[in-house]
């Protein structure tokens, strides 16, 4: 990412839920300030809630004083309606999407250290980058209250040739309009599965439709696997997720808890033919309340690489058995069920 930022010629559009004023966050902002000073059109979007520390320490204010175009989304007064997207578009030709925030936990220099976050991030080239560019510009127009048509600069949408054989489609998520397509795409992919479904997510609180689709897929005899972190950075969300294990395990779903460091990655793989990756967790907040950005991918080479990565996560996991789950102490069950009642707001 840093290499591509430093090579940008015309424009850099960067959006992140969290930009932390640590070495990583400050380092990226320093590169962006330098590129802006060299004439590159740089725009930065951050979420006011997710980037609270950066906002109140003045990092963004100082960046604006140095003429960096940087804005927050305008839903800062709400706990819900967060802009959880992670997106970078460079020169309208290359994009990065996934789950990684800009902080030291995502540096990647030592992903096995216990305070690191394991995450997936993807580089995309080709015609679909134009759709990602438009997604960013729509968010920028909302944050700045600029009419979207004023951002229709032809230089931001260069002619893009095919960069490979993969079929890729952007699936935005949000609380209104076309945003519901994310939940529908997830449900449709699971319901259409014929052999296997594998889910990787840090937070597992699916809505009722997707939950039943996963359970029914296992009852149909499909291999259904769910990979979650053994230790979550949101304790109550993890408790609520474990309250859902029973019906899934009884139906034949296999659940794996990935040992630390914390796994923040998000992926869905169906039949080794289809994948969905991006910023959305498999929880009610991502599916229905936050603004998210996923992409669907159909490509054997990509699917094989992603499958190898997921198998490495499973190899570093402990499988949860139905017997072990049913042996939980009574107080543990009560606590998990209580957290389950809070699912829509976790």
N, C-alpha and C positions, 0 to 999 in steps of 0.2 A: 504494500500500500504506500509506504513512504517513497519507494523508488518511483512509483507511478505519479505521486504528487509532485515530486521534484522534476519529473519529465513533462509535466503538463505545459501545453502551449497556449491555450486560449481560456479554458474555464475549469474550475473545480467547484463542485457542489457536494457538500458533506453534511450528513444528517446523522445524529446519534442521540439515543435516549440519555446516555450518561457520558459526559465529558468531565473527567475529574482533574482538579488542579494538582496532579502528581507529575512524575517525570514523563509519563506517556502523554497525558492530556496536554501539558504545557509544551512538550516537544512537537506534537502535531500542530498545535496552534502557532508555534514559532515558524514551522515550515510554511504554513498557510499565510502568515504575515509576510514572510520573505517573498513568496510567490506573488502575492498581491502587489508588493512593492515593485516587482518586475513587470507588472502590467497584466498579469493573469486575472481574469474575472473570478473572484473567490466569494462564495456564499456559504455560510455555516448556519445550520439549524440545530438547536438543542431543546430538550424538554425541561421546562422550568422545575418540575417536580423531581425528575431523575437526576438533574444536574444542579441540585440545590446548593451543594458545597461550592461548585464553581461560580454560581450566580452570586452568592453572598460574600465570597472572598474577593470579588472584584475582578476576577480573571477575564470575564467576558467584557466587562466595562472598559478595561484597559485595552482589550483587543479592538473594541469599537473606536476608542480614541486614536488608535493607530490606523484608522480607516479600513479596518477589516469589516466586511458586511456580515454581521452576526446577529441572529434573532432567536427568540424563544417562541414556542407555540403559545397561542393566546388562551389556553385552557388552564393557566397556572393556578387559578383559584379553586380547581376541582381535584379531588383525589382520583376520580375516574376520568375518562376521556384523555388519557395520556397519549402522546405521540411516541410510540415504542419502536419506531422504525430505525433501522441502521442501514444507511445507504451512502455510497460515494459514487459520483459520476464524474469522469475526467474527460474533458474535451468532447463530451457527447459520444464517446467511442468505447470507453471501458468503464465497467461498473463493478462495485463490490457490494454484496449483500450477505446477510447472515445474522448471527446473534451477538457478535462481539461489540462491546462498548469500548470507549477510549479511556482506559485506565490501566494501571500497572498490573492488575490481576489478569489482563489479557495480553501481556507482552509476548508470551509464547517462547521466551528464552529458556524456561524450565517449567514445562507444563505439569510436571509431577510434584512440584513443591506444594505443600498442603494449603497455602494461602492463594494458590492460583485458581483460575477458572478455566476448565476445558471447554472449548467452544468450536463451532464450525463457522467458517467464513468462506465465501465463494467469489471468484472473479468471473465476470461474464463479458464476452465480446460478441458483437454481431448485432443484427437488427433489433433485438429485444431491448437493447440499451436505450433506444428512443422512448420506449414505454416507461422505463425507469426514470429517464430524464423528465418526462412529463409528470410523473408522480412527485418528484422533488419540487418542480416548479409550481404544482398545485398547492403543495404545503407552504412553499415560500409566499405565494400570493395570499394564502390565508393568514400567515403570520405577519405580513407587512400591509395587508389590506390593499394590495395592488390588484387591479383588474388582470386576470390571467392573460388576456390578449396582449397586454403591454409587455409580456415576457416572451412573445412569439418571435424570438430572434433566430433567423435561419442558421447562424453560426452555431447555435446550441443543438441543432439537429442536422448534422452532416449526413451525407449518403453513407449507409452502412452496408457493406457486403457480408455475405454469410461467412462466419468464422469457423464453422464446423458442421457436424451432422446432427447435433442435438436439437430437439424440439423444446422450446422454452416459452413459458407463458407467465406473465406477472399476475399475481393474485393479491390485490390490496385488501386490507381489512379495516373496518371502521364501524362506528356505531350507527351510521345511517347510510341510505342509498345503496350503492354497490358493495359496501363493506361486508354485508352479510354473505357475500360470495365465498369468503374464506371458510366459514363454517360449513357451507354447503359443499364446497370442493372437498373438504376433509371427509365429510360424511359420504359423499359420492364415491370417493376413492376407496374407502374401507368397504362400502357396500358392494362395490364392483369386484373386489378381490376374489380370486379363484384358487390361489395356492397359499399365499402368505401375506402377513401384515406385520411390519416392524415399526414401532414408535420409539423415538428418542425425545425426551422432553425433561426439563428441570422441574416443572410444576405440572402435576397431573390432576386436573379437576375438570374433565370434559363435560359438556352439556349432556342432557339425557339422550339425545338422538345419537351422538357419537359414542357415548358409553354403551348403548344398546347395540350399535353397529359392531363394535369391537367384540362384545360378548357373543353376539349371534354369529359372527365370523368364526369364532372358536367352536361354537356348537355345530357349525356346518362342517367341521373337521379341518379347518385351515390352521396353519401354524401362525399363532398370534403372539407376538412378544412385545413387551413394554419395558424399556430401559430407563431407569430413574436414578438420581443420585442417592446414595445411602445416607448422606448428610446434606440437608438443605440449608440454605441461608435464610429461609423463611420457615421457621419451626411450625407455625400453625398450619401453613399450607401443606407441609409434609404430613402432619397428623391427619388432616382432612383427606389427603390422598390415600393414606393407609386404611381409612374407613371404607374405601371402595374396593379394596383387594378381594374381599370374600366372594362376592358374586362373580368376579372375573376369574379367580382361581378355580372356583367350582365349575365354571364353564369350560375350562381348559386353557385359559390365557396364561402364558408364562411371564412372570414378572422378575426382572433382574435389578438389583440395587448396586449401582456402580460405586466402588469404594473411592474414598477421597484421593485426589482433590475434587472439589465440587464441579459437577458437570452441568454446564449452562447451555449445551447444544440442543438444537431442535431439528428433527428430521422425521419424515414419514416415507417408508419404502413399501411398495405394494408389488407382489409377484415378481420381484427383480426386474420390473419393466418400467416402473413409474416412481418418481420421488417428488416430495414437496419439502423445500427447505426455506429458511428465512428467519424472521424475527419473532414469529408467533409461538408462544407456549401453548400447550394443549390444556388450557384452562378457560374458564368462563370470561375472565377479564380480557384475555387476548382475542378470544373468538367473538366477543360481543361488545366490549367497552372501549378498548384501546384502538388506536390507529396502528396497523401492522403492515408488514410487507413480506410476502412469501413469493416464491417462484416454483412452478411445476416444471419438471425436467423428465424427458423421455430420451434416453441415450444409453446404450449398453456399456460404453466405456466409463461414463460417469457413474452409472449405477454400480458397476463392479468396484470402482474405487471407494464409493460411499459404503458399500457393503463390507469391504475389508475394514474400513474405519469402525463401523458399528460392531463388527465381530471382535475387534480389539477391545471395545468397551465391555462387551459381554464377557470376554475372557477375564477382565478385571472386576467382575461383578460377583455378587452372591445371589443365587436364585432363592426366591421366597416360596416355600412350600405351603400348601393349604394347611397341613398339620401344624407347622410353625406359626402360621398366622392365627389359627384357631386357639393356639395355646397362650395367646396374650393374656396378661393379668386383667382382671375386671376393670380396675381403675384406668388402665391404658385404653381399653375399649371405650369406656365412657368419655374419656378425654378426646379421643379421635372422633367419636360420633358427635360430640359437641362442636368440634372444629368443623365437621362436615356441614353443620347447619349454616355456617358462615360462608359457604362456597361462593355465592355470587359476589362477595366483596373481598375475597382473599386474592 
